[in-house]
Amino acid sequence: MDYSLIISRLGEQLRTRRLHRGLTQVRLAELAGITRQKVIAIEKGDPTVGMTAYARMLGALDCEFALMTAAMPTLDEIQGVFD
C-alpha cells in the first residue's frame, strides 16, 4: 500500500479525534508542545512531518499507535487515479 494513503488516513483519524475531544488546533498544539502549523500538516497528511510530532499529538489526545493490516483503499481515496 502506498505510504501517502496511510499518512492521509492517520491525519484524518487524528483530526476526527481532536474534534470529538472538542479541541481547536491551537489548543491541541499547546497540549502537544508543537506548533499549530504542525497540527495542520499532520491532519493534511504531510509526509515531511517527523515521528516525534506525531507522538506528541497522539499523547495529547490520549492515543497511541497500533499496527494492523492495511485496508484496501476506498473509491473516494482513489478517485483521481482513473481521471
N, C-alpha and C positions, 0 to 999 in steps of 0.2 A: 504494500500500500504506500502511496505517495506520502512522504512526511509532512508536506504542507497541509494535506487534508487532516492529519492528526492534530497538528498545531491549531488549525482553524476550529476543529471540534472542541479542543481543550479551551480555547478562548471563549467560545460560545457558552460552554458549561460554566466557566468562571464568571462570566457576565451574568448568567441566569442566577447563579448562587448569590452574587453581590446584590442583585435586585431583590431576590427573595429575602435577604437579610435587611433590606431597606437602607442600604449604604449607597452613598454617592461615590463617584470615582475619587473625589478629593478625600473623603473620609477613609476609604479603603487604602488609599496611598499613604495617609498618615499612619494608619494602624500597621501597615506592612513595612513602613520605612523606605518607601520608594516614591518616585515622582508620579504625578497624575499622568504625565505623558507615557510613562512605563506601563501604567494600568491600561491606558488606551491601546498601546502597542500589543500587549498581551491579549486583550479582548478582540483585537483585529486579527490575531494570528501572525504577527510579525515574526519571521524566522530568525531575526537577529537578537532577540531577547534571550538573555542567559538564564540558566537554571536557577541561579540564586534569586533572581527577581520572581520567577515562578514559585519557588519555595517560600519566599516571604509572603507572597499574595495568598498562597494556599494556607499557610499558617494563620494569617489574619482572618481567613474565612473558616477556620477550624476544619480544614480538609487536608488530605494527603493523597499522593499518587497511589493508584492500584493498577497493576498490569492485567490486561485481559486481551483476548484475541480480538483483532480489529474486525469491525462490522463492514460489510460491503457499503460502498458509497450510495447515497440516496439519489434519486433522479434530480432533486434540487441541487445537490452537490456537484453533479456532473453536467449540468445543463449547458454549459458553454462548450463542451467537448465536441458536440455534433453540429455546431453552428458553422 
